[in-house]
Amino acid sequence: MEIYEQENQELASGGGKKTSFSRKSVSSGSKNRAPKKINGASIYSFKHTAPYSKFNLNAPELSEELGGTKVLDLSAEKAELFNNSSVYKFSENASKSLTIFGSFKPTQRHELFKDHATLIRKDTSAALFDVIEGGISGSSNSNRICITGAKGVGKSSALAQAQAFAVEKGYVVIPVSRAFDLISGRFDTAANKKNKASKIFLQPMYVKKLLKTIASGNKEVLKTIKISKNYTFGDASTRSELKFNAGESTLYDLIKRSNKEGHAEDVYIFNAFIDELSTQTSAPVLFTLDELNIFSYQPFALNRDFDNNPIYHGDLQVPNTFLQFLSGERSFQKGAVIGSLAGAYGFSETLQVGLGQKAEPKAYAKKSEYDEVLASKLKGVKSIEVSHLTYEETASLLEYYKNGQVFSDELNEQFIQQKYFLSGNGNAQALIKSVTEVYY
């Protein structure tokens, strides 16, 4: 105020030629600066930062002699592999691919261990292995699966096991690791300019990301599959044209080159890629989607159509494509389709009716409670339920945690009983929390 008053006096007395007022500068140390807000979802939260901080590099190296784990070997006898409920390390190849796919979730605490490992269970793991085995020679129409179970029991871990089995068996894996991203509004949508009659909204940004993931995680097998048709994408007049020749270009060329160039027509290349995969017989295909029940929990995306109405999830490119294969409307010559539920989004009447666990929905059910279209897509899909850990499986995991120096307590019968009780009689997520709660 003093500066402003001084300038006004000078102008009034004719002693200055100023035509504007200058503001008083605010020093960088001013107390008026808004304080930083740090909350539970902030990057400053150790819980959310730890999974991405490479703490696993400091974890102890465990050999088999020191209580380490064997590498998951699918060439072993099935009875030996699935009857012991033991912890196995993923092979280097599978671990690399699953990391690229985004199959390892932050809540699984993989940063505590040097290597990615998994508990091979008698029921769930064996059932998923049979699905992957069946897909080597059978159509995906006969191998449509939904992984169900309570929150925290290990549904995403079971899906990761199926992906690992597929990688080891020479599959092409198409992984949608978080279905929420498809409808969250985070990624853009666009009209189909090549087919104006189409009611499906394209998803350029998400498809570009997905193609990069597929190319990186399936590099070797994609290089062995030649395309069956000639394709031309883009415009020659703008030097953005991409050509792919039948019998010469591979599926890896198709999706890698487009992604490398940052091509605007990735959405059409994705459709061509799926078409090629559905007709070829060189390699089986596994199409997976985690958080399938987000579509029944939130049927409409946050994206808007041309009339400013929210877009139905089935009218988006990637959900539409996945649901076509899950429903059996389309199929791969060899392969499987697996969706997994997320505990956070519940088990709605849509899922209960669609999966055959309920004859019909309650009368006058709202769209948010029962989606007839989605329920019809689930007809014929088989459920594989992930149950709570048995006492023996809990003991196996605790032994693995002990050898990995996750906790320092003595591992005895009393300790195992205590943790089994605290974990709600074998909830996998609650179990790892029960031995790391001091740190997280």
C-alpha positions in Angstrom: 0.0 0.0 0.0 2.9 2.4 0.8 4.2 2.0 -2.8 0.8 2.6 -4.3 0.3 5.8 -2.2 3.7 7.1 -3.1 3.1 6.7 -6.8 -0.3 8.4 -6.5 1.2 11.4 -4.8 3.9 11.7 -7.5 1.3 11.6 -10.2 -0.9 14.1 -8.5 1.9 16.6 -8.0 3.1 16.2 -11.6 6.4 14.9 -10.5 6.2 11.6 -12.4 5.2 10.3 -15.7 4.1 6.9 -14.6 1.1 5.5 -16.4 0.8 2.2 -14.4 1.4 0.8 -11.0 4.0 -1.8 -10.2 3.2 -4.6 -7.8 5.3 -5.2 -4.8 7.5 -8.2 -5.4 6.8 -11.3 -3.3 9.9 -13.0 -2.0 10.4 -16.7 -2.5 10.2 -17.2 1.3 6.8 -15.5 1.7 4.5 -17.0 4.2 1.6 -16.6 1.8 2.7 -19.7 -0.2 0.2 -22.5 0.0 1.7 -25.5 1.9 2.2 -28.8 0.1 -0.6 -31.3 0.7 0.5 -34.8 1.4 -2.1 -37.5 1.8 -2.4 -41.3 1.6 -2.6 -41.3 -2.2 0.4 -39.0 -2.6 3.7 -40.0 -4.1 5.3 -39.1 -0.8 3.4 -42.0 0.8 5.8 -44.9 1.4 3.1 -47.4 0.7 2.6 -46.1 -2.8 6.2 -45.3 -3.5 7.8 -48.6 -2.4 6.6 -50.8 -5.3 8.5 -48.6 -7.8 11.6 -47.9 -5.8 13.6 -51.1 -6.7 14.0 -52.2 -3.1 14.1 -55.8 -4.5 17.7 -55.1 -5.5 18.6 -55.1 -1.8 16.6 -58.3 -1.0 18.7 -61.4 -0.1 19.6 -63.8 -2.9 18.1 -67.2 -2.0 19.5 -70.4 -3.3 17.6 -73.7 -2.9 20.1 -74.7 -0.2 19.3 -71.5 1.7 15.6 -72.1 1.6 15.1 -70.5 -1.8 12.5 -71.6 -4.4 12.7 -73.8 -7.5 12.1 -72.3 -10.9 8.7 -73.1 -12.2 9.3 -75.9 -14.7 6.3 -76.9 -16.7 8.1 -79.9 -18.1 7.9 -81.6 -14.7 5.2 -84.2 -14.0 1.9 -82.6 -13.3 1.3 -84.5 -10.1 4.7 -83.3 -8.8 4.0 -79.7 -9.7 0.5 -79.2 -8.5 0.1 -81.6 -5.5 2.6 -79.9 -3.1 1.3 -76.3 -2.8 4.8 -75.0 -3.0 6.3 -71.6 -3.9 8.1 -71.4 -7.2 10.1 -68.7 -8.9 8.9 -67.6 -12.4 11.4 -68.3 -15.1 13.5 -65.4 -16.3 11.5 -65.3 -19.5 8.1 -65.4 -17.8 9.1 -62.9 -15.2 10.3 -60.4 -17.9 7.1 -60.8 -19.9 4.8 -60.5 -16.8 6.6 -57.3 -15.7 6.0 -55.8 -19.2 2.3 -57.0 -19.0 1.8 -55.2 -15.7 0.8 -58.5 -14.1 2.5 -57.8 -10.7 0.4 -55.6 -8.5 1.6 -53.1 -5.9 -0.4 -54.7 -3.1 1.5 -58.0 -3.7 4.7 -56.6 -2.2 7.0 -58.0 -4.9 9.6 -55.4 -3.9 10.4 -57.4 -0.8 11.9 -60.2 -2.8 14.8 -60.6 -5.2 12.8 -62.7 -7.7 9.2 -62.9 -8.6 7.6 -66.0 -7.2 4.2 -67.5 -6.9 2.3 -70.2 -4.8 1.3 -73.1 -7.1 -2.0 -74.3 -5.6 -3.6 -77.7 -6.0 -7.0 -76.5 -7.3 -6.7 -73.1 -8.9 -3.3 -73.4 -10.5 -4.0 -76.9 -11.8 -7.3 -75.7 -13.3 -5.7 -72.8 -15.1 -2.9 -75.0 -16.4 -5.5 -77.3 -17.9 -7.1 -74.3 -19.7 -3.7 -73.3 -21.2 -3.0 -76.9 -22.2 -6.4 -77.1 -23.8 -5.8 -73.9 -25.8 -2.6 -75.3 -27.4 -4.8 -77.3 -29.8 -8.3 -76.2 -29.1 -10.4 -73.1 -30.1 -10.6 -70.3 -27.6 -14.4 -70.7 -27.8 -14.0 -73.8 -25.6 -11.6 -72.0 -23.2 -13.5 -69.0 -21.9 -12.8 -68.4 -18.2 -13.7 -66.0 -15.5 -11.6 -66.0 -12.3 -13.8 -65.3 -9.3 -13.3 -65.1 -5.5 -13.3 -62.8 -2.5 -11.3 -59.6 -2.2 -7.6 -60.3 -1.6 -7.6 -64.1 -2.1 -5.2 -63.9 -5.1 -7.3 -63.5 -8.3 -4.7 -61.3 -10.0 -2.0 -63.7 -8.9 -3.9 -66.6 -10.5 -4.2 -64.6 -13.7 -0.5 -64.0 -13.7 0.1 -67.7 -13.3 -2.1 -68.3 -16.4 0.0 -65.8 -18.3 3.2 -67.4 -17.2 2.0 -70.8 -18.3 1.1 -69.3 -21.6 4.4 -67.6 -22.1 6.2 -70.9 -21.4 4.0 -72.7 -23.8 4.7 -70.4 -26.7 1.4 -68.3 -26.6 0.9 -64.8 -27.8 -0.5 -63.0 -24.8 -2.7 -59.9 -25.1 -2.9 -58.4 -21.6 -5.3 -55.8 -20.4 -3.9 -55.4 -16.9 -6.3 -52.8 -15.5 -9.8 -52.5 -17.1 -10.5 -49.4 -15.0 -8.2 -47.4 -17.4 -10.5 -48.2 -20.3 -13.5 -46.3 -18.9 -11.8 -43.9 -16.5 -11.7 -41.1 -19.0 -7.9 -41.0 -18.7 -7.5 -42.1 -22.3 -9.1 -40.4 -25.3 -11.8 -41.7 -27.7 -12.4 -41.0 -31.4 -14.8 -41.8 -34.1 -14.0 -44.4 -36.7 -13.2 -42.2 -39.8 -12.8 -45.3 -42.1 -16.2 -46.7 -41.1 -18.6 -43.9 -40.3 -21.4 -46.3 -39.8 -19.6 -47.9 -36.9 -20.9 -47.1 -33.5 -17.7 -48.2 -31.8 -15.5 -45.5 -30.4 -11.7 -46.0 -31.0 -9.2 -45.6 -28.2 -6.0 -44.2 -29.8 -3.9 -43.5 -26.7 -4.7 -46.7 -25.0 -4.3 -48.8 -28.1 -0.9 -47.3 -28.7 0.2 -48.3 -25.2 -1.3 -51.8 -25.5 0.4 -52.5 -28.8 3.8 -51.5 -27.3 3.2 -53.9 -24.4 2.2 -56.7 -26.7 5.2 -56.2 -28.9 7.7 -56.0 -26.0 6.2 -59.0 -24.1 5.7 -61.3 -27.1 8.7 -60.3 -29.3 10.1 -63.7 -30.2 6.8 -65.5 -31.0 5.4 -62.6 -33.0 8.5 -62.6 -35.2 7.6 -66.2 -36.3 4.1 -65.4 -37.5 3.7 -64.0 -41.1 0.7 -61.8 -42.0 -1.8 -63.3 -44.5 -2.9 -60.1 -46.2 -1.4 -56.9 -47.6 -2.0 -53.9 -45.5 -1.6 -50.2 -46.2 -2.1 -47.6 -43.5 -1.8 -43.8 -43.6 -1.4 -41.4 -46.5 1.4 -41.5 -49.1 0.9 -37.8 -49.8 2.0 -36.9 -46.2 4.8 -39.5 -46.1 3.0 -41.3 -43.3 2.1 -44.4 -45.3 2.9 -47.8 -43.9 2.9 -50.9 -46.1 3.0 -54.5 -44.9 3.2 -57.4 -47.4 1.6 -60.8 -47.0 4.1 -63.7 -46.5 6.9 -61.2 -45.8 6.0 -58.9 -42.9 5.4 -60.5 -39.5 3.0 -59.6 -36.8 5.9 -58.1 -34.9 6.6 -55.8 -37.9 3.0 -54.8 -38.0 2.6 -53.5 -34.4 6.2 -52.5 -33.7 6.8 -50.3 -36.7 3.5 -48.5 -36.2 4.3 -47.9 -32.6 7.8 -46.7 -33.3 6.6 -44.2 -35.8 3.9 -42.9 -33.4 1.5 -43.6 -36.2 -2.0 -42.0 -36.1 -3.6 -45.2 -37.4 -2.6 -47.5 -34.6 -6.3 -48.1 -33.9 -6.8 -49.7 -37.3 -3.5 -51.6 -37.0 -4.8 -53.1 -33.8 -7.9 -54.3 -35.5 -5.8 -55.8 -38.3 -3.6 -57.4 -35.7 -6.5 -59.0 -33.9 -7.9 -60.3 -37.2 -4.6 -61.9 -38.1 -4.3 -63.6 -34.7 -7.8 -65.0 -35.0 -7.1 -66.7 -38.3 -3.5 -67.9 -37.9 -2.7 -71.3 -36.4 1.1 -70.9 -35.8 0.7 -70.0 -32.2 -2.1 -70.1 -29.6 -3.4 -66.8 -28.2 -4.3 -65.9 -24.6 -6.5 -62.7 -24.3 -6.7 -61.6 -20.6 -8.4 -58.7 -18.8 -8.1 -58.0 -15.1 -10.9 -56.1 -13.3 -13.7 -57.4 -15.6 -16.4 -56.5 -13.1 -15.6 -52.8 -13.4 -18.0 -53.0 -16.5 -20.9 -54.1 -14.3 -19.9 -51.7 -11.4 -19.6 -48.7 -13.8 -21.3 -49.6 -17.1 -20.7 -46.2 -18.7 -17.3 -44.6 -19.2 -16.4 -41.0 -18.2 -15.7 -40.3 -21.9 -18.6 -38.6 -23.8 -20.1 -39.1 -27.2 -21.1 -36.5 -29.7 -24.3 -35.7 -27.8 -22.4 -35.4 -24.6 -23.8 -38.6 -23.2 -21.5 -41.0 -21.4 -20.3 -43.9 -23.6 -21.4 -47.4 -22.8 -18.3 -49.6 -22.1 -19.3 -52.1 -24.8 -19.1 -49.3 -27.4 -15.4 -48.7 -26.7 -12.8 -50.4 -29.0 -10.8 -52.5 -26.5 -13.7 -53.6 -24.2 -15.8 -54.4 -27.3 -13.0 -56.5 -28.7 -12.4 -58.4 -25.5 -16.1 -59.1 -24.9 -16.5 -60.4 -28.4 -13.9 -63.1 -27.7 -15.1 -63.7 -24.1 -18.7 -64.2 -25.4 -17.6 -66.6 -28.2 -18.9 -64.3 -30.9 -15.3 -64.3 -32.2 -12.6 -66.8 -31.4 -9.0 -67.7 -31.9 -8.2 -70.9 -33.8 -6.1 -72.0 -30.8 -6.1 -70.3 -27.5 -8.0 -69.1 -24.4 -9.8 -66.0 -23.1 -9.6 -65.2 -19.4 -11.2 -62.4 -17.4 -10.5 -61.8 -13.7 -12.7 -60.0 -11.2 -11.5 -57.3 -8.7 -12.8 -57.5 -5.1 -13.2 -53.7 -5.0 -16.0 -53.8 -7.7 -18.2 -56.5 -6.1 -20.1 -59.5 -7.6 -23.2 -57.9 -9.1 -26.4 -59.6 -10.3 -25.1 -59.1 -13.8 -22.2 -61.4 -13.1 -24.3 -63.9 -11.0 -26.8 -64.3 -13.8 -24.2 -64.2 -16.6 -22.0 -66.9 -15.0 -25.0 -69.1 -14.3 -24.9 -68.7 -10.5 -28.4 -67.2 -10.4 -31.4 -68.0 -12.7 -32.6 -64.4 -13.2 -32.1 -60.9 -11.8 -34.4 -59.5 -9.2 -37.5 -57.6 -10.5 -37.1 -54.0 -11.5 -33.3 -54.1 -11.2 -31.5 -50.9 -12.2 -28.9 -50.7 -14.9 -26.2 -50.4 -12.3 -27.4 -53.7 -10.7 -28.2 -55.7 -13.8 -26.8 -55.1 -17.3 -28.6 -57.5 -19.6 -26.2 -57.0 -22.5 -23.1 -57.7 -20.4 -24.8 -60.7 -18.8 -25.5 -62.2 -22.2 -21.8 -61.9 -23.1 -20.9 -64.1 -20.1 -23.1 -67.0 -21.1 -21.1 -70.2 -21.4 -18.1 -68.7 -19.6 -16.7 -71.1 -17.0 -15.8 -69.9 -13.5 -12.7 -70.8 -11.6 -13.0 -69.7 -8.0 -9.9 -68.7 -6.0 -10.5 -69.8 -2.4 -8.8 -68.8 0.8 -5.4 -70.4 1.5 -5.4 -73.6 3.3 -3.4 -73.9 6.5 -0.6 -75.8 4.6 -0.5 -73.1 1.9 -0.3 -70.4 4.6 2.7 -72.3 6.1 4.4 -72.5 2.7 4.1 -68.8 2.1 5.3 -67.9 5.6 8.3 -70.1 5.2 9.1 -68.3 1.9 8.7 -64.9 3.7 10.9 -66.1 6.5 13.7 -67.2 4.2 13.4 -63.9 2.4 13.9 -62.1 5.7 10.6 -60.3 5.5 10.1 -60.9 9.3 12.5 -61.9 12.1 10.1 -63.8 14.3 10.7 -67.5 14.9 8.7 -69.6 12.4 6.9 -72.2 14.6 3.4 -73.7 14.8 2.2 -71.0 17.1 3.3 -68.2 14.8 1.7 -69.9 11.8 -1.6 -70.3 13.7 -1.5 -66.7 14.7 -1.0 -65.4 11.2 -3.5 -67.7 9.7 -6.1 -66.3 12.2 -5.0 -62.7 11.5 -5.3 -63.2 7.8 -9.0 -64.2 8.1 -8.2 -67.9 7.7 -6.0 -67.6 4.7 -6.6 -64.3 2.8 -3.4 -63.9 0.8 -3.4 -60.1 0.8 -4.1 -60.0 4.6 -1.3 -62.5 5.2 1.4 -60.4 3.6 0.0 -57.4 5.4 0.2 -59.2 8.7 4.0 -59.7 8.5 4.8 -56.2 7.0 2.4 -53.9 8.8 5.3 -52.4 10.8 6.9 -51.1 7.6 3.8 -50.2 5.6 
